[in-house]
Amino acid sequence: MPSLGHFLYIPGILLMGLALGFRLGAKAVREEIADQKRKKKE
């Protein structure tokens, strides 16, 4: 039987990974939109 630490640690790490992935993905999308706007102005 997993200990109480597993029930707190594993979901915590998963949530941290989701948050980090969301931040990095959002940053990449913002940069891509900015690049498209720059290319459109040229």
Backbone hydrogen bonds, N-H to C=O, Kabsch-Sander energy under -0.5 kcal/mol:
donor,donor_aa,acceptor,acceptor_aa,energy
6,H,3,S,-0.7
7,F,3,S,-1.1
8,L,4,L,-1.0
9,Y,5,G,-3.3
10,I,6,H,-1.7
12,G,8,L,-1.4
13,I,9,Y,-2.5
14,L,10,I,-2.3
15,L,11,P,-2.6
16,M,12,G,-2.2
17,G,13,I,-2.3
18,L,14,L,-2.2
19,A,15,L,-2.4
20,L,16,M,-2.4
21,G,17,G,-2.5
22,F,18,L,-2.4
23,R,19,A,-2.2
24,L,20,L,-2.5
25,G,21,G,-2.5
26,A,22,F,-2.5
27,K,23,R,-2.0
28,A,24,L,-2.0
29,V,25,G,-2.1
30,R,26,A,-2.3
31,E,27,K,-2.2
32,E,28,A,-2.1
33,I,29,V,-2.3
34,A,30,R,-2.1
35,D,31,E,-2.2
36,Q,32,E,-2.2
37,K,33,I,-2.2
38,R,34,A,-2.2
39,K,35,D,-2.3
40,K,36,Q,-2.0
41,K,37,K,-1.6
42,E,38,R,-1.0
